[in-house]
Amino acid sequence: MTTTAPSPRSSDSPDGPDAPPGSGPGGGRGRFRMAAPRVFIPSAALLLVFVALAAIFPTGMSELLASANETVVQDLGWFYVAVVTGFVGFALWAALSPMGDIVLGRDDEDPEFGLGSWFAMLFAAGMGIGLVYWGVAEPLNHYATPPPGSAAGDAATTARTALDTTFLHWGLHAWAIYVVVGLAIAYAVHRKGRPISIRYALEPLFGKRILGFWGDVVDVIAILGTLFGVATSLGFGVTQLGSGLSFLGVVDEAGTPLLVVLVVAITAIALASVLSGVDKGIKLLSNLNMGLAGVFLLLVLVLGPTVFLLSDFVTQIGSYLQNFLRMSFNVRPFQGEDGASWLSGWTTYYWGWWMSWAPFVGVFIARISRGRTVRQFVLGVMLVPTLVTFLWFSVLGGSALYREMFGEGGLVVDGAVNTDTALFELLSGLPLGTVLSVVALVLIVVFFVTSSDSGSFVVDMLAEGGDLDPPRWSRAFWAVMEGVVAAVLLVVGAGGLAALQTMSILVALPFSIVMVLMVVATTKALLAEHRWYQKRRRQWFAQQVAEEVTEELRKDPSLRVER
């Protein structure tokens, strides 16, 4: 009698006749040959052209991109808001529906990485230096200048609105953006056996057409978005690092030469890490990063107003959930020009920023998520980092708000916040302030390195046609390019970095269309596989019933019905 369940659906081979030349791991590559020159060369060329134009014509480039950015971010704010909220709905559907049982790999496969290391790597890649940079500054900015149309009230109401708004920008929406890309790629790579490439996430919709020109375009956009995003974070991050060194008196002034030296040093560490691979350097640094961040957060919590901060954390979770739908769809049309300007400078800017990072983070978390179910993937990527992020802002932002409301103040001066030094100003007012500031500086560096090395690794996988273990020379090329881009634009001046930052947001517009197509493609693939399994289960069940009846009739022939 047959007692086994239906066998898992067989995966398609990535190395068959439908795969592009050289797309398999190590395929078509000598010592210095490129596996996917149609992606590698255009990406590198466009990046070099942009850097050259920004260096030669910084003012003109900045003005041109600022004009384009105003049209995209401000006039299309309603589109960004609707699409990103839709991504949250898709992620929850994938996790809570029967599709959540599908394994991203073979049905009997165990996760490749332990839960702790997996979470550390995805969290370090997904948020990185932004948590350190904005942990104090964003709640303070919203407290000093409340969003247009927010409920007027006392200082407590303003503070709650400030943290609600911060939670919106760093909560479920941000991680849902990463889920869309990560889940689509993880399914294509681990379930269907495709190379790691953005294009294969669209295969359920477009079939073999993704192997041609438009597939190359999608991968090039993903590479440029990743490089622009990581290089911009590196450039602006060393600005904060330099400001911290100046604030602590380590240097008199954080000038451009010092910032360039910092970029070179961080790039060198990231280069060593990315050359060692995911299992060694990147995993080690991610675990170190999470451990150091945890110690730092615990110290601030214990040395600050502990009871207030824990109470604030619990209260703000409730406030976020209570106001979730209202905030998610609020495009502020009745606040006129002020509402449009605020939205473009904060919410839709954040959505564009997360989408510009989505190729990098999505590919990276897909790479490290083999063996997890869709449900584990979505809930792990969305809920756990969101709760940790909320705790981070409740402790750091809450400490700053407590100081402004109940303490000596001084963080908001004439209605303005110094974003670069807000963190160090807060820490200086706590016991062991100097020690905490040093830990913060180390944390900034480690966050930089983890973002840079994982970003370089992802870019190289895309540029090498989806190779899970790309060649060391190309890993080094992209890691160095990130540092070169940031250093050159720091030398050019603020206009150069602003141009790079704006470019990363503009790249998010075409990629948002790709992400919508990913949602459709992934939904189609998951539903098709679920229907396939349901059909096999029905066939298997019918077979069991038939065999049981046959066995009973063999044992007792009197049960037969004569016609």
Secondary structure as the mmCIF struct_conf table of DSSP 4:
data_model
#
loop_
_struct_conf.conf_type_id
_struct_conf.id
_struct_conf.beg_label_comp_id
_struct_conf.beg_label_asym_id
_struct_conf.beg_label_seq_id
_struct_conf.end_label_comp_id
_struct_conf.end_label_asym_id
_struct_conf.end_label_seq_id
HELX_LH_PP_P HELX_LH_PP_P1 THR A 4 SER A 13
TURN_TY1_P TURN_TY1_P1 PRO A 14 ASP A 15
BEND BEND1 GLY A 16 GLY A 16
TURN_TY1_P TURN_TY1_P2 PRO A 17 ASP A 18
BEND BEND2 ALA A 19 ALA A 19
HELX_LH_PP_P HELX_LH_PP_P2 PRO A 20 PRO A 20
TURN_TY1_P TURN_TY1_P3 PRO A 21 GLY A 22
BEND BEND3 GLY A 24 GLY A 24
TURN_TY1_P TURN_TY1_P4 PRO A 25 GLY A 28
BEND BEND4 ARG A 31 PHE A 32
BEND BEND5 ALA A 35 ALA A 35
HELX_RH_AL_P HELX_RH_AL_P1 PRO A 37 ILE A 56
BEND BEND6 PHE A 57 PHE A 57
HELX_RH_AL_P HELX_RH_AL_P2 PRO A 58 ASN A 69
HELX_RH_PI_P HELX_RH_PI_P1 GLU A 70 GLN A 74
HELX_RH_AL_P HELX_RH_AL_P3 ASP A 75 ASP A 75
TURN_TY1_P TURN_TY1_P5 LEU A 76 LEU A 76
HELX_RH_AL_P HELX_RH_AL_P4 GLY A 77 LEU A 96
BEND BEND7 SER A 97 SER A 97
HELX_RH_3T_P HELX_RH_3T_P1 PRO A 98 ASP A 101
STRN STRN1 VAL A 103 VAL A 103
BEND BEND8 LEU A 104 GLY A 105
TURN_TY1_P TURN_TY1_P6 ASP A 107 ASP A 108
HELX_LH_PP_P HELX_LH_PP_P3 GLU A 109 PRO A 111
BEND BEND9 GLU A 112 PHE A 113
HELX_RH_AL_P HELX_RH_AL_P5 LEU A 115 GLY A 126
TURN_TY1_P TURN_TY1_P7 MET A 127 GLY A 128
HELX_RH_AL_P HELX_RH_AL_P6 ILE A 129 ALA A 144
BEND BEND10 THR A 145 THR A 145
HELX_LH_PP_P HELX_LH_PP_P4 PRO A 146 PRO A 147
TURN_TY1_P TURN_TY1_P8 PRO A 148 GLY A 149
HELX_LH_PP_P HELX_LH_PP_P5 SER A 150 ALA A 152
HELX_RH_AL_P HELX_RH_AL_P7 ALA A 155 TRP A 170
BEND BEND11 GLY A 171 GLY A 171
HELX_RH_AL_P HELX_RH_AL_P8 LEU A 172 ALA A 186
HELX_RH_PI_P HELX_RH_PI_P2 TYR A 187 ARG A 191
TURN_TY1_P TURN_TY1_P9 LYS A 192 LYS A 192
BEND BEND12 ILE A 196 ILE A 196
HELX_RH_3T_P HELX_RH_3T_P2 ILE A 198 LEU A 202
HELX_RH_AL_P HELX_RH_AL_P9 GLU A 203 PHE A 206
HELX_RH_3T_P HELX_RH_3T_P3 GLY A 207 LEU A 211
BEND BEND13 GLY A 212 GLY A 212
HELX_RH_AL_P HELX_RH_AL_P10 PHE A 213 PHE A 247
TURN_TY1_P TURN_TY1_P10 LEU A 248 GLY A 249
BEND BEND14 VAL A 250 ASP A 252
HELX_RH_AL_P HELX_RH_AL_P11 THR A 256 SER A 276
HELX_RH_PI_P HELX_RH_PI_P3 VAL A 278 ILE A 282
HELX_RH_AL_P HELX_RH_AL_P12 LYS A 283 LEU A 303
BEND BEND15 GLY A 304 GLY A 304
HELX_RH_AL_P HELX_RH_AL_P13 THR A 306 GLN A 322
TURN_TY1_P TURN_TY1_P11 ASN A 323 ASN A 323
HELX_RH_AL_P HELX_RH_AL_P14 PHE A 324 SER A 328
TURN_TY1_P TURN_TY1_P12 PHE A 329 PHE A 329
HELX_RH_3T_P HELX_RH_3T_P4 PRO A 333 GLN A 335
HELX_RH_AL_P HELX_RH_AL_P15 GLY A 336 GLY A 345
TURN_TY1_P TURN_TY1_P13 TRP A 346 TRP A 346
HELX_RH_AL_P HELX_RH_AL_P16 THR A 347 ARG A 367
TURN_TY1_P TURN_TY1_P14 ILE A 368 ILE A 368
TURN_TY1_P TURN_TY1_P15 ARG A 370 GLY A 371
STRN STRN2 THR A 373 THR A 373
HELX_RH_AL_P HELX_RH_AL_P17 VAL A 374 PHE A 406
BEND BEND16 GLY A 407 GLY A 407
BEND BEND17 LEU A 411 VAL A 412
STRN STRN3 VAL A 413 VAL A 413
TURN_TY1_P TURN_TY1_P16 ASP A 414 GLY A 415
STRN STRN4 ALA A 416 ALA A 416
TURN_TY1_P TURN_TY1_P17 THR A 419 THR A 421
HELX_RH_AL_P HELX_RH_AL_P18 ALA A 422 SER A 428
TURN_TY1_P TURN_TY1_P18 GLY A 429 GLY A 429
BEND BEND18 LEU A 430 LEU A 430
TURN_TY1_P TURN_TY1_P19 PRO A 431 LEU A 432
HELX_RH_AL_P HELX_RH_AL_P19 GLY A 433 ALA A 463
TURN_TY1_P TURN_TY1_P20 GLU A 464 GLY A 465
BEND BEND19 GLY A 466 GLY A 466
BEND BEND20 LEU A 468 ASP A 469
HELX_RH_AL_P HELX_RH_AL_P20 ARG A 472 VAL A 492
HELX_RH_AL_P HELX_RH_AL_P21 ALA A 494 LYS A 555
HELX_RH_3T_P HELX_RH_3T_P5 PRO A 557 LEU A 559
HELX_LH_PP_P HELX_LH_PP_P6 ARG A 560 GLU A 562
#
